[in-house]
Amino acid sequence: MPERIDALIHPRWTLAVEPRVEVAEGMSVALDKGRILAMLPTADARRRFSPDTSHERPAHVLMPGLINAHCHAGMTLLRGYADDLPLKAWLTERIWPAEARLVTPEFVADGSRLAAAEMLLGGTTCFSDMYYFPDVVAEVARESGLRAVVGMIALEFPTPWARDVDEYIAKGLEVHDRYRADALITTTFAPHAPYSTSDGTLARIRRLADELDVPIHTHVHETAAEIEEAVAATGQRPLERLERLGLVTPALVGVHATELKPREIEKLAQARANIVHCPRSNMKLASGACPVAALLEAGINVALGTDGAASNNRLDMWSEMQLAALLGKHVARTATAVPAATALQMATINAARALNLDAETGSLAPGKAADAICVELSGPGQVPMLNVISQLVYSASRDLVTDVWVAGQHLVADRALTRVDMDALERSARSWAERVMSA
Amino acid sequence: MPERIDALIHPRWTLAVEPRVEVAEGMSVALDKGRILAMLPTADARRRFSPDTSHERPAHVLMPGLINAHCHAGMTLLRGYADDLPLKAWLTERIWPAEARLVTPEFVADGSRLAAAEMLLGGTTCFSDMYYFPDVVAEVARESGLRAVVGMIALEFPTPWARDVDEYIAKGLEVHDRYRADALITTTFAPHAPYSTSDGTLARIRRLADELDVPIHTHVHETAAEIEEAVAATGQRPLERLERLGLVTPALVGVHATELKPREIEKLAQARANIVHCPRSNMKLASGACPVAALLEAGINVALGTDGAASNNRLDMWSEMQLAALLGKHVARTATAVPAATALQMATINAARALNLDAETGSLAPGKAADAICVELSGPGQVPMLNVISQLVYSASRDLVTDVWVAGQHLVADRALTRVDMDALERSARSWAERVMSA
């Protein structure tokens, strides 16, 4: 008697990302109660299970959903607002003044809704966010069905979200408490950057993060200028300062890391800290490039992030995987650096590890949450099919994503969002465009 | 009485790329007899013309078709055959042996057909090719409707196309003569690279190119190793050697140019030579990066190319525009380098100039050929719309191309090829995949 389950997916290929990146043909995947129940040969699956829904995907790869390890979802309404400018002018002359005028819970909600739609359609099933109003980001994530890691942001100057560090931390902890039992929402502490947070704030966050067992998500060494200014002001490089304050631990999720000395790489490796590489944003702002091949060789866990749409200008993990491989080779000066398989791990299991979610997501394995996507490898850009792994990283792009499941919920079907009113979303973005441009 | 014409297109935006990159709203474009007849306000267009077909494109940009200034279309059947390898091993251990086994007129025809389909769907209306059997490439281009600049390839060693330089040149000139009166096919001389062609061959090609007024399309300074080897063997850098042989002129279309000394940049500028930048291929092979910002500042005409699908692995000018801007900023260490508008020119009018086709294509202007595309800027990744030019380069991608016209022929409509049997094309690619992998 076949076993009744929620869904059975029959792709042509199934992509494993751990322990090795490998492709299998002729395997099916059974989903039930939001989890992966089994992965087995298709003929066995058809005999053993009686699924409520069955998905035939004969030209498709089934793979783990992509995880965007660094994002500012609310900033999506500033896409294209300030391009072709260096980081400092971009931030101080354009983005911060615009945010001061525009950022409200409504702005964050509408921006995050748009971000969630863009990410889901492109096969991202989980994102780690750092922005104001993390309570709103969490609500929007719940409404969209996306898995989210919400940053309890903190910095020394007032914003529409909080007046001072006490309030940032208190309001952050409220969000943490509210979602403590939520299956899809977790948190990080998110001190904005070493240059915008004091020793006291960082030490306090370190203690709280230890108590609550929560990662610390922070920008670190984004540009050479930032490091020079820190050395001039404090006598220490930012990473040295984080180390002195006890923040360089397995809980650290350091974003960007474009400038690292060999000793710093060694220290990050010894401490088992995590780095998030944002290649598109770094290139667009000419911030330098994370030495990814060197970090990987040292054994450091490197994940990928889009950064915000104001600097990227897309929330597209396919572009990040491609650029991680391409820029990684360029920077290392060898074409064997950051092979395609590694880029796939950086966008899936490595990110899950950094975010303390690898028991739950980041790969396809029985018992893990059903966070999975189907990618259709057909059309003239996708043939001949000589190497599925190369094809995914070097030739594919987000428009090939046909299906997305998060915790078993079928959020994208036949390349369309199942829960989102796209017309309302585009109307909202149009109305914000006017406000952004006239502000 | 309205004037009868072939077609009238009513986009939301029209993109000019010369004399400046600018976006206009509310303009329509009239096509007749393969040419752009007029560009005028939509209300005037509706009054003045009675078109056979009318195209309402209310969320679209109408822009010049993209021009791929360097491609090896036949190699598309080797997509994904040899990835994550450095140029020399990639070429000598994988690609050349595979080509020796596989390259026949049939291989080139089927690879070029696939390339033409991929390029057309992605909004490329013209490509400049360098490969064996240019007669076959030209035939496939005619069949597909694409505008093509076919390379009369020459090198010192035998290939399935020719035994020796005499035969390369004689067979190339036959192709040149055959298409002399063709509206869509032109030619270049294509000596493969300085390291694969002798002084005598290069001097002979220089004389022929002068006589026939045809550009000289060649790889130059692709890697540092290639330059070192040339210096060891000849005492000269390849560009010095080309200069000595009289090839550094406005007819030169030099591809890659990842390693250039200031004096070489100056010389290229003085000579009004053209450079084709292939950012994705250079990054994937870790060949270094063309100093695009420095070339542009010196006044050099820089175009973009995909290179072949064996090193890229996509024939996608949207990816090249994005990377030209992103890598250009990274290399120049300033985010103001290679702005979005410049990337658009590199993929259109600059390429037309390099290929001696700027009187015919490369921009939308009355009298030029109707080589145009529509790009639909909607969906969650394309809003809010704060800056159309940024959006095209940093957020858009080839899947947004809805329509492609080449010389007025509507070759892509509603995102589908109008002349190609896609099933037959995919069947052919599948059958080649088996032959490639078992060869």
Chai-1 contact restraints between the chains, C-beta under 6 A:
chainA,res_idxA,chainB,res_idxB,connection_type,confidence,min_distance_angstrom,max_distance_angstrom,comment,restraint_id
A,L77,B,P384,contact,1.0,0.0,6.0,A-B,restraint_1
A,G80,B,L386,contact,1.0,0.0,6.0,A-B,restraint_2
A,G80,B,N387,contact,1.0,0.0,6.0,A-B,restraint_3
A,G80,B,S390,contact,1.0,0.0,6.0,A-B,restraint_4
A,G80,B,Q391,contact,1.0,0.0,6.0,A-B,restraint_5
A,Y81,B,L386,contact,1.0,0.0,6.0,A-B,restraint_6
A,D83,B,S390,contact,1.0,0.0,6.0,A-B,restraint_7
A,D84,B,T336,contact,1.0,0.0,6.0,A-B,restraint_8
A,D84,B,P339,contact,1.0,0.0,6.0,A-B,restraint_9
A,L85,B,A335,contact,1.0,0.0,6.0,A-B,restraint_10
A,P86,B,A335,contact,1.0,0.0,6.0,A-B,restraint_11
A,L114,B,P380,contact,1.0,0.0,6.0,A-B,restraint_12
A,A117,B,P380,contact,1.0,0.0,6.0,A-B,restraint_13
A,E118,B,P380,contact,1.0,0.0,6.0,A-B,restraint_14
A,E118,B,G381,contact,1.0,0.0,6.0,A-B,restraint_15
A,M283,B,L326,contact,1.0,0.0,6.0,A-B,restraint_16
A,M283,B,H330,contact,1.0,0.0,6.0,A-B,restraint_17
A,K284,B,L326,contact,1.0,0.0,6.0,A-B,restraint_18
A,L285,B,A335,contact,1.0,0.0,6.0,A-B,restraint_19
A,A286,B,K329,contact,1.0,0.0,6.0,A-B,restraint_20
A,A286,B,R333,contact,1.0,0.0,6.0,A-B,restraint_21
A,A286,B,T334,contact,1.0,0.0,6.0,A-B,restraint_22
A,A286,B,A335,contact,1.0,0.0,6.0,A-B,restraint_23
A,N313,B,Y394,contact,1.0,0.0,6.0,A-B,restraint_24
A,N313,B,S395,contact,1.0,0.0,6.0,A-B,restraint_25
A,R314,B,G381,contact,1.0,0.0,6.0,A-B,restraint_26
A,R314,B,S395,contact,1.0,0.0,6.0,A-B,restraint_27
A,L326,B,M283,contact,1.0,0.0,6.0,A-B,restraint_28
A,L326,B,K284,contact,1.0,0.0,6.0,A-B,restraint_29
A,K329,B,A286,contact,1.0,0.0,6.0,A-B,restraint_30
A,H330,B,M283,contact,1.0,0.0,6.0,A-B,restraint_31
A,R333,B,A286,contact,1.0,0.0,6.0,A-B,restraint_32
A,T334,B,A286,contact,1.0,0.0,6.0,A-B,restraint_33
A,A335,B,L85,contact,1.0,0.0,6.0,A-B,restraint_34
A,A335,B,P86,contact,1.0,0.0,6.0,A-B,restraint_35
A,A335,B,L285,contact,1.0,0.0,6.0,A-B,restraint_36
A,A335,B,A286,contact,1.0,0.0,6.0,A-B,restraint_37
A,T336,B,D84,contact,1.0,0.0,6.0,A-B,restraint_38
A,P339,B,D84,contact,1.0,0.0,6.0,A-B,restraint_39
A,P380,B,L114,contact,1.0,0.0,6.0,A-B,restraint_40
A,P380,B,A117,contact,1.0,0.0,6.0,A-B,restraint_41
A,P380,B,E118,contact,1.0,0.0,6.0,A-B,restraint_42
A,G381,B,E118,contact,1.0,0.0,6.0,A-B,restraint_43
A,G381,B,R314,contact,1.0,0.0,6.0,A-B,restraint_44
A,V383,B,E426,contact,1.0,0.0,6.0,A-B,restraint_45
A,V383,B,A429,contact,1.0,0.0,6.0,A-B,restraint_46
A,P384,B,L77,contact,1.0,0.0,6.0,A-B,restraint_47
A,P384,B,A429,contact,1.0,0.0,6.0,A-B,restraint_48
A,P384,B,W432,contact,1.0,0.0,6.0,A-B,restraint_49
A,P384,B,A433,contact,1.0,0.0,6.0,A-B,restraint_50
A,M385,B,A433,contact,1.0,0.0,6.0,A-B,restraint_51
A,L386,B,G80,contact,1.0,0.0,6.0,A-B,restraint_52
A,L386,B,Y81,contact,1.0,0.0,6.0,A-B,restraint_53
A,L386,B,A433,contact,1.0,0.0,6.0,A-B,restraint_54
A,N387,B,G80,contact,1.0,0.0,6.0,A-B,restraint_55
A,S390,B,G80,contact,1.0,0.0,6.0,A-B,restraint_56
A,S390,B,D83,contact,1.0,0.0,6.0,A-B,restraint_57
A,Q391,B,G80,contact,1.0,0.0,6.0,A-B,restraint_58
A,Y394,B,N313,contact,1.0,0.0,6.0,A-B,restraint_59
A,S395,B,N313,contact,1.0,0.0,6.0,A-B,restraint_60
A,S395,B,R314,contact,1.0,0.0,6.0,A-B,restraint_61
A,D399,B,D399,contact,1.0,0.0,6.0,A-B,restraint_62
A,E426,B,V383,contact,1.0,0.0,6.0,A-B,restraint_63
A,A429,B,V383,contact,1.0,0.0,6.0,A-B,restraint_64
A,A429,B,P384,contact,1.0,0.0,6.0,A-B,restraint_65
A,W432,B,P384,contact,1.0,0.0,6.0,A-B,restraint_66
A,A433,B,P384,contact,1.0,0.0,6.0,A-B,restraint_67
A,A433,B,M385,contact,1.0,0.0,6.0,A-B,restraint_68
A,A433,B,L386,contact,1.0,0.0,6.0,A-B,restraint_69
